[in-house]
Amino acid sequence: MKDGYIKILEVLEKQNYRLKCYYNTCIKLLDYEVNDFDIIFGKKIYIYGCGDIGKRYYEIIKNYADVIAFIDQSPQNNLYKYEDIDVISLNEFNNNIKFDYIVITLEDLYQAINDDLIGIGIDADKIKSIDEIIC
């Protein structure tokens, strides 16, 4: 019985952490504006995550950066496009297409996604967390 409570607490702690990351990123995005000195200004980028944060981030930067595609674990949930931008899975990612950055919009999963991207041969310097960009 005690083990069951511990597992429930662990799940609740993970959910709490995820919600805190989501909330903090949403608050930062409210004040974020792209400027000439922004790291993504004029760059070709992928946005990793086509959820609320990824879509909001896209709406902010779409006139300042060339968004090649969204990368998402569940591209079928996004009907393979968001506006006119393709939504692809990591398996569909083509490392031969020139790009400057992949911006990961899932702060709570950043390390796991970063490791996956490095594992398929992406240069670590091309991987950015949204927190790194909007702070």
C-alpha positions in Angstrom: 0.0 0.0 0.0 2.8 2.4 0.9 4.5 1.7 -2.5 1.3 2.7 -4.2 1.2 6.1 -2.4 4.9 6.7 -3.3 4.2 6.0 -7.0 1.2 8.4 -6.9 3.3 11.1 -5.3 6.0 10.6 -8.0 3.4 11.0 -10.7 2.0 14.1 -9.1 5.5 15.6 -8.7 6.2 15.1 -12.4 2.9 16.6 -13.3 3.6 19.6 -11.0 7.0 20.1 -12.6 5.5 19.9 -16.1 2.8 22.5 -15.2 5.4 24.8 -13.7 7.6 24.6 -16.8 4.5 25.3 -19.0 3.3 28.2 -16.9 6.8 29.8 -16.7 7.3 29.5 -20.5 3.8 31.0 -21.1 4.6 34.0 -18.9 7.9 34.6 -20.7 6.3 34.4 -24.1 3.8 37.1 -23.2 6.7 39.6 -23.0 8.8 38.2 -25.8 9.4 40.2 -28.9 11.8 39.4 -31.7 14.5 42.0 -32.4 17.4 42.4 -34.7 19.8 40.9 -32.1 17.6 37.9 -31.5 19.4 34.6 -32.1 16.7 33.4 -34.5 16.3 36.6 -36.5 16.7 35.7 -40.2 17.5 32.1 -39.4 16.2 28.8 -40.7 14.7 26.9 -37.8 12.7 23.9 -36.8 10.4 24.2 -33.8 10.3 21.0 -31.8 6.8 20.7 -30.3 3.6 21.6 -32.0 1.6 22.1 -28.8 0.4 25.3 -27.3 3.9 26.7 -26.6 5.2 25.7 -30.1 2.3 27.3 -31.9 2.4 30.4 -29.8 6.2 30.7 -30.4 5.6 30.2 -34.1 3.0 33.0 -34.2 5.6 35.4 -32.6 8.5 34.5 -34.8 6.9 33.7 -38.2 7.7 37.1 -39.7 11.3 37.1 -38.4 12.6 33.6 -39.0 12.2 30.9 -41.7 10.4 28.1 -39.9 11.1 25.0 -41.9 8.8 22.6 -40.0 7.6 21.6 -36.6 8.9 18.3 -35.2 6.4 16.6 -33.0 6.1 13.1 -31.4 2.5 13.0 -32.6 2.3 14.7 -36.0 -0.9 13.0 -36.9 -2.6 14.9 -34.1 -1.7 18.1 -36.0 -3.0 16.8 -39.3 0.6 17.1 -40.6 0.4 20.9 -41.0 0.0 23.9 -38.8 -1.0 26.8 -40.9 1.2 26.1 -43.9 4.1 24.6 -42.0 4.7 20.8 -42.1 4.5 18.9 -38.9 6.9 15.9 -39.0 8.1 13.2 -36.7 11.7 12.9 -35.7 11.9 9.8 -38.0 11.0 12.1 -40.9 13.6 14.7 -40.0 16.1 15.1 -42.9 19.5 16.2 -41.6 20.5 17.1 -45.1 18.3 20.2 -45.2 20.3 23.2 -44.2 19.0 24.8 -40.9 20.4 27.0 -38.2 18.6 25.8 -35.1 16.1 23.4 -33.6 14.2 25.2 -30.9 12.8 22.8 -28.3 9.6 24.2 -26.8 9.1 21.5 -24.2 11.2 22.7 -21.2 10.3 19.7 -19.0 11.5 17.2 -21.7 14.4 19.3 -23.0 17.2 17.0 -21.9 15.6 13.8 -23.3 14.8 15.5 -26.6 18.3 17.1 -26.8 19.8 13.6 -26.3 17.6 12.2 -29.0 18.6 14.9 -31.4 22.3 14.5 -30.7 21.8 10.7 -31.1 20.7 11.2 -34.7 23.7 13.4 -35.5 22.5 16.9 -34.8 25.3 19.2 -33.7 24.7 20.3 -30.1 25.3 24.0 -31.0 22.2 23.8 -33.3 19.9 22.7 -30.5 18.3 25.5 -28.4 15.8 25.5 -25.6 13.0 28.0 -25.8 14.0 29.2 -22.4 17.5 30.0 -23.7 16.0 32.0 -26.6 13.2 34.0 -24.8 15.1 35.0 -21.7 
